[in-house]
Amino acid sequence: MSGGLAESPYILLVEDDEQVCDVLGEFLRDSGYQVDVAGTVSAACSLLADSRAYNLVVTDGRLPDGNSLMIAQRASEQSLKVILISGFPQELAAAERAQYPVLAKPFRLAVLSKVIGDTLSAIC
């Protein structure tokens, strides 16, 4: 997909909990976003390598084969914005918490929506 002004923003959602992924993916799609999902660092990095069309990456902090920092670094190489979601935000390094918006699970979908809107509007 090519990035165009008329297209809805394209989000890569990285979450290994299937139920959380389903809820967040449905919410994001219902909110008008295009969404790809990945459940591991490896799958996310493969998607990032295949496409530069993403506007934003929303990633869980803990994943079966790594952590959000690994994905955030790869996304940053492509000048993509990143939002971290974690049930264990205290495990994130202070520098990581300062560099990326962090939502502690559980969070309200309205809060996620606001953070996504703020992050995407900061891209301009």
Secondary structure in CASP SS format (residue, H / E / C, confidence):
PFRMAT SS
TARGET T0000
AUTHOR 0000-0000-0000
METHOD secondary structure of the structure
MODEL  1
M C 1.00
S C 1.00
G C 1.00
G C 1.00
L C 1.00
A C 1.00
E C 1.00
S C 1.00
P C 1.00
Y E 1.00
I E 1.00
L E 1.00
L E 1.00
V E 1.00
E C 1.00
D C 1.00
D C 1.00
E H 1.00
Q H 1.00
V H 1.00
C H 1.00
D H 1.00
V H 1.00
L H 1.00
G H 1.00
E H 1.00
F H 1.00
L H 1.00
R H 1.00
D H 1.00
S C 1.00
G C 1.00
Y C 1.00
Q E 1.00
V E 1.00
D E 1.00
V E 1.00
A E 1.00
G C 1.00
T C 1.00
V H 1.00
S H 1.00
A H 1.00
A H 1.00
C H 1.00
S H 1.00
L H 1.00
L H 1.00
A H 1.00
D H 1.00
S C 1.00
R C 1.00
A C 1.00
Y C 1.00
N C 1.00
L E 1.00
V E 1.00
V E 1.00
T E 1.00
D E 1.00
G C 1.00
R E 1.00
L E 1.00
P C 1.00
D C 1.00
G E 1.00
N E 1.00
S H 1.00
L H 1.00
M H 1.00
I H 1.00
A H 1.00
Q H 1.00
R H 1.00
A H 1.00
S H 1.00
E H 1.00
Q C 1.00
S C 1.00
L C 1.00
K E 1.00
V E 1.00
I E 1.00
L E 1.00
I E 1.00
S E 1.00
G C 1.00
F C 1.00
P H 1.00
Q H 1.00
E H 1.00
L C 1.00
A C 1.00
A H 1.00
A H 1.00
E H 1.00
R H 1.00
A H 1.00
Q H 1.00
Y C 1.00
P C 1.00
V E 1.00
L E 1.00
A E 1.00
K C 1.00
P C 1.00
F C 1.00
R C 1.00
L H 1.00
A H 1.00
V H 1.00
L H 1.00
S H 1.00
K H 1.00
V H 1.00
I H 1.00
G H 1.00
D H 1.00
T H 1.00
L H 1.00
S H 1.00
A C 1.00
I C 1.00
C C 1.00
END
